[in-house]
Amino acid sequence: MQKIRVAAESGHSLDVWVDGPSGGTPVVVHHGTPTSGLPYRPFVEEATRRGLRWVSYSRPGYGDSSRRPGRIVGDCVSDVESILDHVDGDRCFTLGGSGGGPHALACAALLPDRTIAATTVAGVAPYAAEGLDFLAGMGPENVEEFGAALAGQDELRPILERWAEDYRDVTPEAVAESLGGLVSDVDKATLTGEFARAFLDSYREGARTGIWGWLDDDMAFTVDWGFDLGSIRVPVTIWQGHEDLMVPPAHGRWLAEHVAGARVRMEPEHGHLSLYVGSFGALLDDMLEMAEP
């Protein structure tokens, strides 16, 4: 695994992790909110086993990636272009979980010439989506967080800073309990052992220089994303678990109805995290299948 710094087109810099065959097609991974691009080793192994080149990055404001105040979801496309140019990647697959989902869709919409296929896993839908009650079914912590985001950065910042401080000393054994009403029973069962430790490591890497990436993500989700979901012509698969309390299944259903030509994988037995962890190999196989003529 190699960690590199990439200078983005707009002048900021990004933390990027790369692994796998140099000639392999990149799979650009967009992390959830609020974690980071720090890879989970079993996921990397699944990708490289399929001949793919793992490429993950921390969005602006996370870790040492330079903050980009006021960024919107669609702004990630120029970052992905800079990363692909740096690693000599012509075209890529792209995959985003949770808060990374909208960023994977941005690549499908705004970077179609370089995006082979896109996958979202428990990805959030737009806040102002017609016909969707964005907060319905979310855990109370998410309801508080997005309510603060809608009230403005001055309302949101102290909440995120308090939560980041509370999370500083959480152990892997206590991480499921610390997430309170955001995790269903199936997700609690997933947050153990190696994955619990990796989840904490990724979160702490993202928050190492402050809560700015987290804050900017939240604000970006509540405004226009900067692209039209109905315009997407790149193959997209929407994965969603029914037992998800972070991003409820209504979000997945809404995206399935509004992302042009999307394939849908609704998984009744899975939650927010268990879907990602339990199905990562299947996610990649599905994505590779979409690329076949």
Secondary structure, DSSP 4 states (H G I P E B T S, - for coil): -EEEEEE-TTS-EEEEEEES-TTSPEEEEE--TT--S---HHHHHHHHHTTPEEEEEPPTTSTTSPP-TT--GGGHHHHHHHHHHHTT-SSEEEEEEGGGHHHHHHHHHH-TTTEEEEEEESPPPPTT-TT--TTTT--HHHHHHHHHHHH-HHHHHHHHHHHHHHHTT--GGGHHHHTGGG--HHHHHHSSHHHHHHHHHHHHHHTTT-SHHHHHHHHHHTS--SS-GGG--S-EEEEEETT-SSS-HHHHHHHHHHSTT-EEEEETT--HHHHHHHHHHHHHHHHHHHT--
